[in-house]
Structures are given as C-alpha cells and as structure tokens.
Amino acid sequence: MRYVNEKVRRRDRLMDEARAIELLATAEYGVLSMVDVDGTAYGVPVNYVWDGEDSIYIHCAPVGHKLEALEKNPHVSFCIIGDVKLLPGKFTTEYESVLLKGVANARLTSGERMAALLRLVDKLSPDFKELGAKYSEKSFHRVNIIRVDFTEFSGKCKHVPAAD
C-alpha cells in the first residue's frame, strides 16, 4: 500500500503519513463506498480492523446488499474521519481524513474469517476477549467477513491557528 498524496489538490492540507496510519489503526469506523448493482454509488458506515499491513476486515451478514454489490464490482474506497471541530465564528471546520482505495474480497477461508473476528473483538471489545471469542465461535455461521486489500491511500487535514 503506497501513501499517495500527490493527487491532493490543497498542498497546504497534506496529512503526515504517520498520522494517517495512526487513524487507520485506531478509528472506530469508516465509510465503505462501492458501485451498487444498478451502477449507482453506494456507501455504508462500518466498523473494521486493520491488519497492520495492507488490508482491513469488515464483518457483515452472510448475504446482503454489500456482498451483492461487491460481487459485481469489487473496487472500493474507504474513508476514515479523524478529529473534527466545527468553528462557526470562522466559517470553517478543522478536520482529518484518510482515503484508501482497494479491492474487496468476501470469499475467505473459515480460518481467515475467524482470525478476523478475533481481531475485531481485540479492537472493539478489548476488555471482553474471552467472552468475545466464545461469542465469535457461537455466531460464526451467521457472519461473513470482507477483506479489503488496499493499493494506495492519502490523508488530508485542516488545522486553524488559534486567534491571538
């Protein structure tokens, strides 16, 4: 996965790669955007876990809208929003965002799916790992996992200096 900030129009708003990776590792959710089966845009907020390299894992039902759309066209983008602060008196907003591009795959082995579920438990319910593992095993038949393999990502931010 390459950090590609050359395409960001506002050069004064480039995010440091280290901060983009920190957001990828720690954010609770992102928006998965894809092409719907009818050719229109389709985006949905999801929680996820990053594998520390080039992929994220998302859990979903074994059948449904996302899976139908991804089966037809697996190319996706994924947007993570970091800190946001509305500044009404300055008519602007401070923000952080990371945009990733990649390909989704929902045909994973049962071993990879279970490992992803346990990673999700580790991230989203760290105080309940043992219970989360039992729950994952019990509900495994009702869950599918989507792995998104990213090819590139970029980051953008806006910080407004404090008024003197």
DSSP file (Angstrom, degrees, kcal/mol; ACC not computed):
  #  RESIDUE AA STRUCTURE BP1 BP2  ACC     N-H-->O    O-->H-N    N-H-->O    O-->H-N    TCO  KAPPA ALPHA  PHI   PSI    X-CA   Y-CA   Z-CA
    1    1 A M              0   0    0      0, 0.0     2,-0.4     0, 0.0   151,-0.3   0.000 360.0 360.0 360.0 123.7    0.0    0.0    0.0
    2    2 A R  E     -a  152   0A   0    149,-2.3   151,-2.2     2,-0.0     2,-0.8  -0.773 360.0-129.5-100.5 140.7    1.5    3.3   -1.1
    3    3 A Y  E     -a  153   0A   0     -2,-0.4     2,-0.7   149,-0.2   151,-0.2  -0.804  32.3-176.7 -85.8 111.6    0.9    6.6    0.5
    4    4 A V        +     0   0    0    149,-2.9     3,-0.3    -2,-0.8    -2,-0.0  -0.845  23.9 151.0-119.3  93.2    0.0    8.8   -2.5
    5    5 A N    >   +     0   0    0     -2,-0.7     3,-1.3     1,-0.2    -1,-0.1   0.368  51.0  94.9-101.0   3.6   -0.6   12.4   -1.6
    6    6 A E  T 3  S+     0   0    0      1,-0.3    -1,-0.2     3,-0.0     5,-0.1   0.787  82.2  56.3 -64.7 -25.5    0.4   13.8   -5.0
    7    7 A K  T 3  S+     0   0    0     -3,-0.3     2,-0.5     2,-0.0    -1,-0.3   0.546  78.1 108.9 -84.8  -7.5   -3.2   13.9   -6.0
    8    8 A V    <   -     0   0    0     -3,-1.3     6,-0.1     1,-0.2     5,-0.1  -0.591  57.9-156.4 -73.9 120.1   -4.3   16.1   -3.1
    9    9 A R  S    S+     0   0    0     -2,-0.5     2,-1.4     1,-0.2    -1,-0.2   0.929  80.1  63.7 -65.5 -47.9   -5.2   19.4   -4.6
   10   10 A R    >   -     0   0    0      1,-0.2     3,-2.2     3,-0.1    -1,-0.2  -0.641  63.9-175.8 -84.2  93.4   -4.7   21.5   -1.5
   11   11 A R  G >  S+     0   0    0     -2,-1.4     3,-1.0     1,-0.3    -1,-0.2   0.737  79.9  64.6 -62.6 -23.3   -1.0   21.0   -0.8
   12   12 A D  G 3  S+     0   0    0      1,-0.2    -1,-0.3    -3,-0.1    -2,-0.1   0.505  99.9  54.4 -77.6  -3.2   -1.3   23.1    2.4
   13   13 A R  G <  S+     0   0    0     -3,-2.2   144,-2.8   145,-0.1    -1,-0.2   0.128  73.1 138.5-117.9  20.0   -3.6   20.4    3.8
   14   14 A L  B <   -B  156   0A   0     -3,-1.0     2,-0.4   142,-0.2   142,-0.2  -0.426  45.7-137.5 -67.4 137.7   -1.5   17.3    3.4
   15   15 A M        -     0   0    0    140,-1.8   140,-0.3    -2,-0.1     2,-0.1  -0.772  22.8-107.3 -95.7 141.6   -1.5   14.9    6.3
   16   16 A D     >  -     0   0    0     -2,-0.4     4,-2.0     1,-0.1     3,-0.4  -0.420  25.5-126.5 -62.4 138.4    1.6   13.3    7.6
   17   17 A E  H  > S+     0   0    0      1,-0.2     4,-2.4     2,-0.2     5,-0.2   0.864 108.8  57.6 -58.1 -38.1    1.8    9.6    6.7
   18   18 A A  H  > S+     0   0    0      1,-0.2     4,-2.0     2,-0.2    -1,-0.2   0.890 107.4  47.2 -62.1 -39.0    2.4    8.6   10.3
   19   19 A R  H  > S+     0   0    0     -3,-0.4     4,-2.4     2,-0.2    -1,-0.2   0.884 109.8  53.6 -69.7 -37.7   -0.9   10.3   11.4
   20   20 A A  H  X S+     0   0    0     -4,-2.0     4,-2.2     1,-0.2    -2,-0.2   0.914 110.7  46.7 -61.4 -42.3   -2.8    8.7    8.5
   21   21 A I  H  X S+     0   0    0     -4,-2.4     4,-2.2     2,-0.2    -1,-0.2   0.882 109.3  54.5 -67.5 -38.2   -1.6    5.3    9.7
   22   22 A E  H  X S+     0   0    0     -4,-2.0     4,-1.8     2,-0.2     5,-0.2   0.919 109.8  47.1 -61.2 -43.1   -2.5    6.1   13.3
   23   23 A L  H  X S+     0   0    0     -4,-2.4     4,-2.8     1,-0.2    -2,-0.2   0.917 110.0  53.1 -64.4 -42.4   -6.0    6.9   12.2
   24   24 A L  H  < S+     0   0    0     -4,-2.2    -1,-0.2     1,-0.2    26,-0.2   0.885 113.9  43.8 -58.0 -39.1   -6.2    3.7   10.2
   25   25 A A  H  < S+     0   0    0     -4,-2.2    -1,-0.2    -5,-0.1    25,-0.2   0.801 126.5  26.8 -76.3 -30.1   -5.1    1.7   13.3
   26   26 A T  H  < S+     0   0    0     -4,-1.8    -2,-0.2    -5,-0.2    -3,-0.2   0.666  83.8 111.3-115.3 -18.7   -7.4    3.4   15.8
   27   27 A A     <  -     0   0    0     -4,-2.8    21,-0.2    -5,-0.2     3,-0.1  -0.250  58.9-140.0 -62.1 148.1  -10.5    4.9   14.2
   28   28 A E  S    S-     0   0    0      1,-0.1    20,-0.6    19,-0.1     2,-0.3   0.818  74.3  -1.5 -78.6 -31.7  -13.7    3.1   15.2
   29   29 A Y  E     -C   47   0A   0     18,-0.2    52,-0.4    52,-0.2     2,-0.3  -0.945  54.5-167.5-152.1 168.6  -15.4    3.2   11.8
   30   30 A G  E     -C   46   0A   0     16,-2.4    16,-3.0    -2,-0.3     2,-0.6  -0.914  32.9-101.3-149.1 175.5  -15.1    4.3    8.2
   31   31 A V  E     -CD  45  79A   0     48,-2.6    48,-2.1    -2,-0.3     2,-0.6  -0.928  26.9-152.7-109.2 118.8  -17.3    4.6    5.2
   32   32 A L  E     -CD  44  78A   0     12,-2.7    12,-2.3    -2,-0.6     2,-0.4  -0.805  15.9-167.3 -89.6 120.5  -17.0    1.8    2.6
   33   33 A S  E     +CD  43  77A   0     44,-3.0    44,-2.0    -2,-0.6     2,-0.3  -0.912  17.4 149.4-115.1 138.9  -18.0    3.1   -0.8
   34   34 A M  E     -C   42   0A   0      8,-3.1     8,-2.2    -2,-0.4     2,-0.6  -0.870  50.2 -83.9-150.8 178.1  -18.7    0.9   -3.8
   35   35 A V  E     -C   41   0A   0     40,-0.4    38,-0.2    38,-0.4     6,-0.2  -0.862  46.2-131.9 -95.4 125.2  -20.7    0.7   -7.0
   36   36 A D    >   -     0   0    0      4,-3.6     3,-2.2    -2,-0.6     6,-0.1  -0.218  28.6 -99.9 -70.9 166.2  -24.2   -0.7   -6.4
   37   37 A V  T 3  S+     0   0    0      1,-0.3    -1,-0.1    28,-0.1    -2,-0.0   0.757 124.8  53.2 -60.6 -25.0  -25.6   -3.5   -8.6
   38   38 A D  T 3  S-     0   0    0      2,-0.1    -1,-0.3     3,-0.0     3,-0.1   0.348 123.1-103.6 -92.4   6.9  -27.5   -0.9  -10.6
   39   39 A G  S <  S+     0   0    0     -3,-2.2    -2,-0.1     1,-0.3     2,-0.1   0.405  83.7 120.0  90.2  -2.6  -24.4    1.2  -11.3
   40   40 A T  S    S-     0   0    0      1,-0.1    -4,-3.6    -5,-0.1    -1,-0.3  -0.411  72.6 -85.9 -88.7 170.3  -25.2    3.9   -8.8
   41   41 A A  E     -C   35   0A   0     -6,-0.2     2,-0.3    -2,-0.1    -6,-0.2  -0.476  42.7-174.7 -75.6 146.4  -23.0    4.9   -5.8
   42   42 A Y  E     +C   34   0A   0     -8,-2.2    -8,-3.1    -2,-0.2     2,-0.4  -0.953   5.9 172.5-145.6 122.0  -23.4    3.1   -2.5
   43   43 A G  E     -C   33   0A   0     -2,-0.3   -10,-0.2   -10,-0.3   -12,-0.0  -0.982   3.6-179.9-131.9 144.7  -21.7    3.9    0.7
   44   44 A V  E     -C   32   0A   0    -12,-2.3   -12,-2.7    -2,-0.4     2,-0.3  -0.995  28.6-120.4-145.3 134.5  -22.2    2.4    4.2
   45   45 A P  E     +C   31   0A   0      0, 0.0     2,-0.3     0, 0.0   -14,-0.2  -0.569  41.2 170.4 -74.3 137.4  -20.5    3.2    7.5
   46   46 A V  E     -C   30   0A   0    -16,-3.0   -16,-2.4    -2,-0.3     2,-0.3  -0.985  33.9-124.1-142.7 150.3  -18.8    0.1    9.0
   47   47 A N  E     +C   29   0A   0     -2,-0.3    12,-0.4   -18,-0.2     2,-0.3  -0.663  41.4 169.8 -89.0 161.2  -16.5   -0.7   11.9
   48   48 A Y        -     0   0    0    -20,-0.6     2,-0.4    -2,-0.3    10,-0.2  -0.921  30.6-129.5-157.5 171.0  -13.3   -2.5   10.9
   49   49 A V  E     -E   57   0A   0      8,-1.6     8,-2.4    -2,-0.3     2,-0.3  -0.995  20.3-136.2-137.4 137.7   -9.9   -3.7   12.0
   50   50 A W  E     -E   56   0A   0     -2,-0.4     6,-0.2     6,-0.2     4,-0.0  -0.689   7.0-143.5 -89.8 141.8   -6.6   -3.1   10.2
   51   51 A D        -     0   0    0      4,-2.7     5,-0.1    -2,-0.3     3,-0.1   0.442  44.2-109.5 -85.6   0.7   -4.2   -6.0    9.8
   52   52 A G  S    S+     0   0    0      3,-0.3     4,-0.1     1,-0.2   -27,-0.0   0.429 101.0  50.7  86.8  -1.4   -1.2   -3.7   10.3
   53   53 A E  S    S-     0   0    0      2,-0.3    -1,-0.2     0, 0.0    -3,-0.0   0.317 121.5 -35.0-128.5-100.5   -0.2   -4.1    6.6
   54   54 A D  S    S+     0   0    0     -3,-0.1    96,-3.3    -4,-0.0     2,-0.3   0.314 106.0  64.8-119.0   7.2   -2.3   -3.6    3.5
   55   55 A S  E     - F   0 149A   0     94,-0.2    -4,-2.7    47,-0.0    -2,-0.3  -0.915  50.4-157.5-137.4 156.4   -5.8   -4.8    4.5
   56   56 A I  E     -EF  50 148A   0     92,-1.8    92,-2.4    -2,-0.3     2,-0.4  -0.894  16.6-139.3-122.6 161.2   -8.8   -4.2    6.7
   57   57 A Y  E     -EF  49 147A   0     -8,-2.4    -8,-1.6    -2,-0.3     2,-0.4  -0.973  15.6-173.7-122.1 137.7  -11.5   -6.7    7.8
   58   58 A I  E     - F   0 146A   0     88,-2.5    88,-3.1    -2,-0.4     2,-0.3  -0.988  15.5-140.3-128.3 135.9  -15.2   -5.9    8.0
   59   59 A H  E     + F   0 145A   0    -12,-0.4     2,-0.3    -2,-0.4    86,-0.2  -0.727  32.0 151.4 -96.9 150.8  -17.9   -8.1    9.4
   60   60 A C  E     - F   0 144A   0     84,-2.5    84,-3.2    -2,-0.3     4,-0.1  -0.921  48.7 -67.9-157.6 178.9  -21.3   -8.4    7.8
   61   61 A A        -     0   0    0     -2,-0.3    82,-0.2    82,-0.2     6,-0.1  -0.356  50.3-109.3 -71.2 160.4  -24.2  -10.9    7.4
   62   62 A P  S    S+     0   0    0      0, 0.0     2,-0.3     0, 0.0    -1,-0.1   0.705 103.4  24.5 -68.2 -18.2  -23.6  -13.9    5.1
   63   63 A V  S    S+     0   0    0     81,-0.1     2,-0.3     4,-0.0    -2,-0.1  -0.968  83.6  97.6-138.8 156.2  -25.9  -12.4    2.5
   64   64 A G  S  > S-     0   0    0     -2,-0.3     4,-2.1     1,-0.1     5,-0.2  -0.910  75.1 -53.4 153.2-178.2  -27.0   -8.8    1.7
   65   65 A H  H  > S+     0   0    0     -2,-0.3     4,-2.5     1,-0.2     5,-0.2   0.886 122.3  50.8 -58.2 -49.0  -26.6   -5.7   -0.3
   66   66 A K  H  > S+     0   0    0      1,-0.2     4,-2.8     2,-0.2     5,-0.2   0.938 111.6  48.1 -56.9 -48.4  -22.9   -5.1    0.3
   67   67 A L  H  > S+     0   0    0      1,-0.2     4,-2.0     2,-0.2    -1,-0.2   0.877 110.6  51.1 -64.3 -38.1  -22.0   -8.6   -0.8
   68   68 A E  H  X S+     0   0    0     -4,-2.1     4,-1.4     2,-0.2    -1,-0.2   0.931 112.8  45.9 -63.5 -44.8  -24.1   -8.3   -3.9
   69   69 A A  H  X S+     0   0    0     -4,-2.5     4,-2.3     1,-0.2    -2,-0.2   0.915 113.7  48.4 -64.4 -43.2  -22.5   -5.0   -4.9
   70   70 A L  H  < S+     0   0    0     -4,-2.8    -1,-0.2     1,-0.2    -2,-0.2   0.819 105.9  58.0 -69.5 -30.5  -19.0   -6.3   -4.2
   71   71 A E  H  < S+     0   0    0     -4,-2.0    -1,-0.2    -5,-0.2    -2,-0.2   0.894 111.5  42.1 -63.8 -38.9  -19.6   -9.5   -6.2
   72   72 A K  H  < S+     0   0    0     -4,-1.4    -2,-0.2     1,-0.3    -1,-0.2   0.887 138.0   5.9 -75.5 -40.2  -20.4   -7.4   -9.3
   73   73 A N     <  -     0   0    0     -4,-2.3   -38,-0.4   -38,-0.2    -1,-0.3  -0.846  60.5-172.0-147.9 106.3  -17.6   -4.9   -8.8
   74   74 A P        +     0   0    0      0, 0.0    30,-3.0     0, 0.0     2,-0.4   0.480  52.1 111.6 -81.9  -1.1  -15.0   -5.4   -6.0
   75   75 A H  E     + G   0 103A   0     28,-0.2   -40,-0.4    -5,-0.0     2,-0.3  -0.591  45.6 163.4 -77.3 129.2  -13.3   -2.0   -6.4
   76   76 A V  E     - G   0 102A   0     26,-2.6    26,-2.3    -2,-0.4     2,-0.3  -0.872  33.8-142.3-138.2 165.5  -13.9    0.2   -3.4
   77   77 A S  E     -DG  33 101A   0    -44,-2.0   -44,-3.0    -2,-0.3     2,-0.4  -0.943  14.9-157.7-124.8 157.0  -12.8    3.3   -1.5
   78   78 A F  E     -DG  32 100A   0     22,-2.4    22,-2.7    -2,-0.3     2,-0.5  -0.992   4.7-162.2-137.6 124.8  -12.8    3.6    2.3
   79   79 A C  E     -DG  31  99A   0    -48,-2.1   -48,-2.6    -2,-0.4     2,-0.4  -0.930   2.4-167.7-115.7 129.3  -12.9    6.9    4.1
   80   80 A I  E     - G   0  98A   0     18,-2.7    18,-2.3    -2,-0.5     2,-0.5  -0.947   8.9-152.8-113.6 133.2  -11.9    7.4    7.8
   81   81 A I  E     - G   0  97A   0    -52,-0.4    16,-0.2    -2,-0.4   -52,-0.2  -0.926  15.2-178.3-108.4 126.3  -12.7   10.6    9.6
   82   82 A G        -     0   0    0     14,-2.5     2,-0.1    -2,-0.5    -1,-0.1   0.331  54.1 -10.0 -92.0-135.7  -10.4   11.6   12.4
   83   83 A D        -     0   0    0     12,-0.1    13,-0.5     2,-0.0     2,-0.4  -0.436  64.3-174.4 -68.0 135.5  -10.8   14.7   14.7
   84   84 A V        +     0   0    0     11,-0.2     2,-0.4    -2,-0.1    11,-0.2  -0.999   7.7 178.4-132.4 134.7  -13.4   17.2   13.5
   85   85 A K  E     -I   94   0B   0      9,-2.5     9,-2.9    -2,-0.4     2,-0.3  -0.929  20.5-143.1-141.2 114.9  -14.1   20.6   15.1
   86   86 A L  E     -I   93   0B   0     -2,-0.4     7,-0.2     7,-0.2    -2,-0.0  -0.602   9.8-165.4 -74.9 131.2  -16.7   23.0   13.7
   87   87 A L  E >>> +I   92   0B   0      5,-2.6     5,-1.6    -2,-0.3     3,-1.3  -0.747  11.6 175.2-117.5  80.3  -15.5   26.6   14.0
   88   88 A P  G >45S+     0   0    0      0, 0.0     3,-0.8     0, 0.0    -1,-0.2   0.854  76.5  54.0 -59.1 -39.5  -18.8   28.5   13.4
   89   89 A G  G 345S+     0   0    0      1,-0.2    -2,-0.0     2,-0.1     0, 0.0   0.683 114.7  41.5 -70.1 -17.0  -17.3   32.0   14.1
   90   90 A K  G <45S-     0   0    0     -3,-1.3    -1,-0.2     2,-0.2     3,-0.1   0.402 106.7-127.4-106.8  -1.3  -14.6   31.4   11.5
   91   91 A F  T <<5S+     0   0    0     -3,-0.8     2,-0.3    -4,-0.7    -2,-0.1   0.894  75.5  90.3  55.8  44.6  -17.0   29.7    9.0
   92   92 A T  E   < -I   87   0B   0     -5,-1.6    -5,-2.6    -7,-0.0     2,-0.4  -0.916  65.9-128.0-153.6 178.5  -14.8   26.7    8.7
   93   93 A T  E     -I   86   0B   0     -2,-0.3     2,-0.3    -7,-0.2    -7,-0.2  -1.000  11.4-139.0-137.8 134.2  -14.1   23.3   10.1
   94   94 A E  E     +I   85   0B   0     -9,-2.9    -9,-2.5    -2,-0.4     2,-0.3  -0.744  41.9 158.8 -84.5 143.1  -10.9   21.6   11.3
   95   95 A Y  E     - H   0 158A   0     63,-1.4    63,-2.4    -2,-0.3     2,-0.3  -0.984  36.1-150.3-158.9 165.7  -10.7   18.0   10.2
   96   96 A E  E     + H   0 157A   0    -13,-0.5   -14,-2.5    -2,-0.3     2,-0.3  -0.987  23.7 169.4-138.6 137.4   -8.7   14.9    9.5
   97   97 A S  E     -GH  81 156A   0     59,-2.5    59,-2.6    -2,-0.3     2,-0.4  -0.996  19.3-159.0-150.2 149.4   -9.5   12.3    6.9
   98   98 A V  E     -GH  80 155A   0    -18,-2.3   -18,-2.7    -2,-0.3     2,-0.5  -0.994   9.4-162.3-126.5 132.4   -7.8    9.3    5.2
   99   99 A L  E     -GH  79 154A   0     55,-2.4    55,-2.2    -2,-0.4     2,-0.3  -0.971   8.6-173.3-119.5 126.8   -9.0    7.9    1.9
  100  100 A L  E     -GH  78 153A   0    -22,-2.7   -22,-2.4    -2,-0.5     2,-0.4  -0.905   8.6-156.7-119.4 146.4   -8.0    4.4    0.8
  101  101 A K  E     +GH  77 152A   0     51,-2.6    50,-2.6    -2,-0.3    51,-1.3  -0.965  33.8 117.5-121.9 139.6   -8.5    2.7   -2.5
  102  102 A G  E     -GH  76 150A   0    -26,-2.3   -26,-2.6    -2,-0.4     2,-0.4  -0.922  54.8 -79.0-171.2-163.8   -8.6   -1.1   -2.9
  103  103 A V  E     -GH  75 149A   0     46,-2.3    46,-2.8    -2,-0.3     2,-0.3  -0.982  34.7-138.6-127.9 132.7  -10.3   -4.3   -3.8
  104  104 A A  E     - H   0 148A   0    -30,-3.0     2,-0.4    -2,-0.4    44,-0.2  -0.654  14.4-171.2 -93.9 146.9  -12.7   -6.2   -1.6
  105  105 A N  E     + H   0 147A   0     42,-2.6    42,-2.9    -2,-0.3     3,-0.1  -0.972  14.1 172.7-138.5 120.6  -12.8  -10.0   -1.2
  106  106 A A        +     0   0    0     -2,-0.4     2,-0.8    40,-0.2    39,-0.2   0.245  61.2  89.3-110.6  11.5  -15.6  -11.8    0.6
  107  107 A R        +     0   0    0     40,-0.1     2,-0.2    37,-0.1    -1,-0.1  -0.663  59.0 151.6-109.0  75.5  -14.5  -15.4   -0.3
  108  108 A L        -     0   0    0     -2,-0.8    37,-0.1    37,-0.3     2,-0.0  -0.662  49.1-101.2-104.9 158.1  -12.2  -16.1    2.6
  109  109 A T     >  -     0   0    0     -2,-0.2     4,-2.3     1,-0.1     5,-0.2  -0.346  34.7-112.6 -69.2 159.0  -11.3  -19.3    4.3
  110  110 A S  H  > S+     0   0    0      1,-0.2     4,-2.5     2,-0.2     5,-0.2   0.856 118.2  56.0 -62.8 -33.2  -13.0  -20.1    7.6
  111  111 A G  H  > S+     0   0    0      2,-0.2     4,-2.3     1,-0.2    -1,-0.2   0.917 108.8  45.0 -64.6 -43.2   -9.6  -19.7    9.3
  112  112 A E  H  > S+     0   0    0      2,-0.2     4,-2.1     1,-0.2    -2,-0.2   0.887 112.8  52.3 -67.8 -37.8   -9.1  -16.2    8.0
  113  113 A R  H  X S+     0   0    0     -4,-2.3     4,-2.3     2,-0.2    -2,-0.2   0.926 111.3  45.6 -63.6 -44.9  -12.7  -15.3    8.9
  114  114 A M  H  X S+     0   0    0     -4,-2.5     4,-2.4     1,-0.2    -2,-0.2   0.916 111.6  52.0 -66.4 -41.6  -12.3  -16.5   12.5
  115  115 A A  H  X S+     0   0    0     -4,-2.3     4,-1.9     1,-0.2    -1,-0.2   0.895 110.2  49.7 -59.9 -39.3   -8.9  -14.7   12.8
  116  116 A A  H  X S+     0   0    0     -4,-2.1     4,-2.4     2,-0.2    -1,-0.2   0.906 108.5  52.1 -66.8 -41.8  -10.6  -11.5   11.6
  117  117 A L  H  X S+     0   0    0     -4,-2.3     4,-2.3     1,-0.2    -2,-0.2   0.916 109.8  49.1 -59.8 -42.5  -13.5  -11.8   14.0
  118  118 A L  H  X S+     0   0    0     -4,-2.4     4,-2.4     2,-0.2    -1,-0.2   0.862 109.3  52.3 -67.3 -34.4  -11.0  -12.2   16.9
  119  119 A R  H  X S+     0   0    0     -4,-1.9     4,-2.2     2,-0.2    -1,-0.2   0.905 108.5  51.2 -64.4 -40.8   -9.1   -9.2   15.7
  120  120 A L  H  X S+     0   0    0     -4,-2.4     4,-3.3     2,-0.2     5,-0.4   0.915 109.9  49.2 -62.2 -42.1  -12.3   -7.2   15.7
  121  121 A V  H  X S+     0   0    0     -4,-2.3     4,-2.6     1,-0.2     7,-0.2   0.934 109.7  52.2 -61.0 -45.8  -13.0   -8.4   19.3
  122  122 A D  H  < S+     0   0    0     -4,-2.4    -1,-0.2     1,-0.2    -2,-0.2   0.886 118.3  37.2 -57.4 -40.0   -9.5   -7.3   20.3
  123  123 A K  H  < S+     0   0    0     -4,-2.2    -2,-0.2     2,-0.1    -1,-0.2   0.939 127.8  30.1 -78.4 -48.1  -10.0   -3.9   18.8
  124  124 A L  H  < S+     0   0    0     -4,-3.3    -3,-0.2     1,-0.2    -2,-0.2   0.696 134.0  24.3 -92.4 -20.6  -13.6   -3.1   19.7
  125  125 A S    ><  +     0   0    0     -4,-2.6     3,-2.4    -5,-0.4    -1,-0.2  -0.367  66.8 157.0-138.6  56.5  -14.1   -5.1   22.9
  126  126 A P  G >  S+     0   0    0      0, 0.0     3,-0.6     0, 0.0    -1,-0.1   0.739  74.4  56.0 -61.5 -23.4  -10.6   -5.4   24.4
  127  127 A D  G 3  S+     0   0    0      1,-0.2     3,-0.1     2,-0.1    -5,-0.1   0.469 110.0  46.9 -84.8  -0.2  -12.0   -6.0   28.0
  128  128 A F  G <>  +     0   0    0     -3,-2.4     4,-3.1    -7,-0.2    -1,-0.2  -0.148  66.5 133.5-132.6  38.3  -14.1   -8.9   26.8
  129  129 A K  H <> S+     0   0    0     -3,-0.6     4,-2.3     2,-0.2     5,-0.2   0.906  75.7  46.2 -60.4 -45.6  -11.7  -11.0   24.7
  130  130 A E  H  > S+     0   0    0      2,-0.2     4,-1.8     1,-0.2    -1,-0.2   0.943 117.6  42.6 -65.1 -47.7  -12.5  -14.4   26.3
  131  131 A L  H  > S+     0   0    0      1,-0.2     4,-2.6     2,-0.2    -2,-0.2   0.889 113.3  54.5 -64.1 -39.1  -16.3  -13.8   26.0
  132  132 A G  H  X S+     0   0    0     -4,-3.1     4,-2.5     1,-0.2    -2,-0.2   0.863 105.6  52.3 -63.2 -37.2  -15.8  -12.3   22.5
  133  133 A A  H  X S+     0   0    0     -4,-2.3     4,-2.1     2,-0.2    -1,-0.2   0.916 111.2  46.7 -65.0 -42.9  -14.0  -15.5   21.4
  134  134 A K  H  X S+     0   0    0     -4,-1.8     4,-2.4     2,-0.2    -2,-0.2   0.918 113.4  48.8 -64.2 -43.2  -16.9  -17.7   22.7
  135  135 A Y  H  X S+     0   0    0     -4,-2.6     4,-2.4     1,-0.2    -2,-0.2   0.904 109.4  52.9 -63.4 -41.2  -19.4  -15.4   21.0
  136  136 A S  H  X S+     0   0    0     -4,-2.5     4,-0.5     1,-0.2    -1,-0.2   0.909 111.2  46.2 -61.3 -43.3  -17.5  -15.4   17.7
  137  137 A E  H >< S+     0   0    0     -4,-2.1     3,-0.6     1,-0.2     4,-0.3   0.913 114.1  48.1 -65.4 -42.1  -17.5  -19.2   17.7
  138  138 A K  H 3< S+     0   0    0     -4,-2.4     3,-0.3     1,-0.2    -2,-0.2   0.864 120.9  35.2 -68.0 -36.8  -21.2  -19.5   18.6
  139  139 A S  H >< S+     0   0    0     -4,-2.4     3,-2.1    -5,-0.2    -1,-0.2   0.313  83.3 110.8-101.0   8.5  -22.3  -16.9   15.9
  140  140 A F  G X< S+     0   0    0     -3,-0.6     3,-1.5    -4,-0.5    -1,-0.2   0.834  73.6  57.5 -54.0 -38.7  -19.7  -17.9   13.2
  141  141 A H  G 3  S+     0   0    0     -3,-0.3    -1,-0.3    -4,-0.3    -2,-0.1   0.666 105.6  52.0 -68.5 -16.1  -22.4  -19.4   10.9
  142  142 A R  G <  S+     0   0    0     -3,-2.1     2,-0.4   -81,-0.1    -1,-0.3   0.300 102.0  74.3-101.0   8.4  -24.3  -16.0   10.9
  143  143 A V    <   -     0   0    0     -3,-1.5     2,-0.3    -4,-0.2   -82,-0.2  -0.945  52.1-171.3-128.8 140.9  -21.3  -13.9    9.9
  144  144 A N  E     -F   60   0A   0    -84,-3.2   -84,-2.5    -2,-0.4     2,-0.4  -0.874  16.4-142.0-119.0 162.8  -19.3  -13.2    6.8
  145  145 A I  E     -F   59   0A   0     -2,-0.3     2,-0.5   -39,-0.2   -37,-0.3  -0.983   4.3-156.3-126.9 135.5  -16.1  -11.2    6.6
  146  146 A I  E     -F   58   0A   0    -88,-3.1   -88,-2.5    -2,-0.4     2,-0.5  -0.946   7.6-158.8-107.8 129.1  -15.0   -8.9    3.9
  147  147 A R  E     -FH  57 105A   0    -42,-2.9   -42,-2.6    -2,-0.5     2,-0.6  -0.935   3.5-159.8-105.0 129.3  -11.2   -8.2    3.4
  148  148 A V  E     -FH  56 104A   0    -92,-2.4   -92,-1.8    -2,-0.5     2,-0.6  -0.950   3.2-157.7-109.8 119.7  -10.3   -5.1    1.6
  149  149 A D  E     -FH  55 103A   0    -46,-2.8   -46,-2.3    -2,-0.6     2,-0.3  -0.864  15.8-146.7 -97.0 117.3   -6.8   -5.1    0.2
  150  150 A F  E     - H   0 102A   0    -96,-3.3   -48,-0.3    -2,-0.6     3,-0.1  -0.609  23.6-177.4 -91.3 143.8   -5.6   -1.5   -0.4
  151  151 A T  E    S+     0   0A   0    -50,-2.6  -149,-2.3     1,-0.4     2,-0.3   0.720  72.5   0.1-102.5 -34.0   -3.3   -0.3   -3.1
  152  152 A E  E     -aH   2 101A   0    -51,-1.3   -51,-2.6  -151,-0.3    -1,-0.4  -0.985  57.2-173.3-152.9 160.4   -3.0    3.3   -2.1
  153  153 A F  E     -aH   3 100A   0   -151,-2.2  -149,-2.9    -2,-0.3     2,-0.3  -0.982   2.7-167.5-151.7 160.2   -4.1    5.8    0.5
  154  154 A S  E     - H   0  99A   0    -55,-2.2   -55,-2.4    -2,-0.3     2,-0.4  -0.945   9.0-146.1-144.2 163.2   -3.9    9.5    1.2
  155  155 A G  E     - H   0  98A   0     -2,-0.3  -140,-1.8  -140,-0.3     2,-0.3  -0.989  11.3-177.0-138.1 146.7   -4.5   11.9    4.0
  156  156 A K  E     +BH  14  97A   0    -59,-2.6   -59,-2.5    -2,-0.4     2,-0.3  -0.990   7.4 169.0-141.6 145.8   -5.8   15.4    4.3
  157  157 A C  E     - H   0  96A   0   -144,-2.8     2,-0.4    -2,-0.3   -61,-0.2  -0.987  20.5-151.9-153.0 160.6   -6.3   17.7    7.3
  158  158 A K  E     - H   0  95A   0    -63,-2.4   -63,-1.4    -2,-0.3     2,-0.4  -0.972  12.8-179.9-138.7 123.7   -7.0   21.3    8.2
  159  159 A H        -     0   0    0     -2,-0.4    -2,-0.0   -65,-0.2   -65,-0.0  -0.993  16.6-148.4-123.0 128.2   -5.9   22.9   11.4
  160  160 A V        -     0   0    0     -2,-0.4     3,-0.1     1,-0.0   -66,-0.1  -0.840  22.0-119.5 -99.1 125.2   -6.8   26.6   12.1
  161  161 A P        -     0   0    0      0, 0.0     3,-0.1     0, 0.0     2,-0.0  -0.328  37.8-100.2 -61.0 144.3   -4.3   28.6   14.1
  162  162 A A        -     0   0    0      1,-0.1     2,-0.2     2,-0.1     0, 0.0  -0.364  40.7-106.9 -64.5 143.1   -5.7   29.9   17.3
  163  163 A A              0   0    0      1,-0.1    -1,-0.1    -3,-0.1    -3,-0.0  -0.496 360.0 360.0 -72.9 139.3   -6.8   33.6   17.2
  164  164 A D              0   0    0     -2,-0.2    -1,-0.1    -3,-0.1    -2,-0.1   0.435 360.0 360.0 -89.7 360.0   -4.5   36.0   19.1
